[in-house]
Amino acid sequence: MSKTVGYNTMTKIDERKNIIISLKSNYKEEHKGIEKQIKHLRIMSLINISLSIICGGMILMSIISEQFGFEILKWEKSGTLAILSITFFLNFPNEIYELKLLRHLKKINDFNDFIELEKLNIELRNIIDELNKRRNLSIVLIIFIIAILIMGLWQVFDNNNPYWKFMKLPILTFFGFIIFRFIQGYKKLRDNIEKAESTVANNS
């Protein structure tokens, strides 16, 4: 995100800034400054969330409509949507985490140092370490992604993939896993940030 704060006169606020910028960034735009980074991430996260909702919603609608005998959106035509949704669903959580942290970084720039931040900083480091690890996809998630890509491409180019009808549950499981993991990670991050900002604001 930005250059590391020097360790010669390290304060708890400085330490927190270093922890924040240890998050692996999607865009590597440190030279543009925090305001431009926030603006860029706001736009990108909005785009990815919107496309995730559209793709996920259309896939869900095609599954539901098929169960009730409607032909609003045919499941047989959803191969391309399934492929596109992988990228959108994988990207939007990282963008929202980074946006949340950059906004926090901007806010604490005006705060003084407080010892009470030590416990919250340790907690934040653990949260960001976990978020960085999530960028390295688990074997199970990789298998899901490969299966969706292969089956989706087969359906796109053939439209008679005999196994495509069995991909509904894996695709919904993939969506559910990403959303559940995002909500879990975001809640931890939000709670830590709110406590930190409350602590320093009350002592300013």
N, C-alpha and C positions, 0 to 999 in steps of 0.2 A: 504493500500500500504506500509506504513512505519510508524514509531513511530512519534507522534505529537511533533512538535518543542515546546520548553518551552516558557511560556508566560512572564518570568521575563524581558527579553530584547527583546521583540517582535518588529521586524521591519516589514515593508510592504512586504519585500521579504519573511520573516518567515511566515507572515500571509498568503501569497499566497501559500506557501508550505503546510500549514495546510489545506487550502481550497482544494488543489489538492488531498491530501491524504484522504479527506473526501468522495471521490467517492467510492461507494461500489464496491469492487473488485470481479471478477469472480474466482480468483485463490488463494488469500491469501498466497502469497509467499514472504512476507516482508523479511524473514531471508536470502533470496538468494541474496539480493542486487539489485540495480536498473538496472545494466547492464544485469544480468541474467533474470530479470523480463521482460525487453524490448525484449530480444532475444526470450523468451518463448512466449510472446504475439504476436510478429511478426510472428512466426511460426503458432500459433493457429489462428490468424486472417486470415492469408493467406489460411489456410486449410478451415476455415469456409466460407470465401468469395468464394473460388473455388467451394466448394460443394453447396453453395447457388446458384451460377450461373449455375452449371450443373443441379441441380434438378429443379430450376425455369425454365431454358431454355428448358429442356426436357418436362416439363409439358406444357409450352407455345407452344412448337412445336406439342405436341399431340393434343392440342386444335385447332391449326391452320390447321394441316394436316387433321383433321376430317372434318373441314368446307369445304375443297377442295376435299374431297373424297380420300385422300391419306392414306396409311397404314404404314407410316414410324414408328410412335409411336402411338399405340392405347390408347385412353383415358381410356378404360376399364382396362388397365394394369398399370395405374398410381397411384393406391392407395398407394403403398409402398413409391413412390417418394413424394407424398403429405405429408405423415406422417413424413418422414425424413426431409423434407424441413422446417417444423415448428421449429425444434431445431436449424438448421443452421441459419435461418432468425432471430430468436430471439437472438442468441448469437453474431453474427458478429458485430452489432452496438456497443454493450457494450465493446467488445474487442478493437475496433478501437478507441473509446473514451478514454479508459484507456491507450492504447499505445500512443496516441497523448499527453495525460497529463503527462505520465512518461517521454517522450522525452523532454517535456517542463520543467519538474521538474529538470531533469539532466542539462539542459542548464542554468537555472536561479541560480543554485548552485554557479556559478562563478560570479554572478552579485552583485553589491552593492545595498544599499537601496535607493529608490526614492519615494518621497511623491506622485508623479504623478500616482503611482500605485493604490492609494486608490479607485478611481472610477472603475478602471478595476477589482480590487479585489472583490468589491461589485457585479459587473456584473458577474464575474466568480462564485461567491458563488451561485447566483441565477440560473446560468446555471447548475451547478453540483447538486443543490437541485432538479432541474427539472429532470435531468438525473436519480437521485436516485429514484425519485417518479415513473419514467417510468418502473422501475424494478418491481413495483407492478402493474401488468397488470390490465387494465380497464375491467369492466364487459363486454363491447361489444367485446373486443379482446378475453377475456376468452371464450365467447360464440362461436366466430369464431373458436378458437382452438379446443374446445370440439366437435363442429360439424364436423370439418375436420377429427379429430381423429376417431370419431365414424363411420362416413361414409367411411373413408379410410380403417379402420379395417374390416368393413363389406364387402367392395369390395375385399380386399385381401383374405379373407377366403371364400367368396361366389362367387365373380366375376359376379354375376347377381343382384347386388344391384340396384333396380329400381330407386333409388333416386340419384345415383352417377352422372347421366347426368346433374343434377341440381347444382352440386358442383363446376362447372367451375368458375362462377362469384364469389362465396364466397372465393375461393382459390386465384383468381387473386386480389380480393379486399384486402385480407390479405397481399399478397406480396406488393401490391401498398402502403398500409398503412405503413408497416414497412419501406419500402424504402423512402417514403416521410418524415416520422418522423425522420429517420436517417439523411437524407440530411439537413433537417431543423435544427436539433440539432448540426450536425457537422459544419455547416456554422457559427453558433453562437460561438461555441467553437474555431474554427480556427481563426475567426476574432479577438476574445479577446486575444488569445495567440500571434497572429502576432503583435497586437498593443502593448502588454506588452513587448515582446521581442524587438520591435523597440524602445520603450520608454527607457528601461534600457540600450540598446546598444548605443543609441545616447548620453546618459548621462554618459557613462563609461569613 
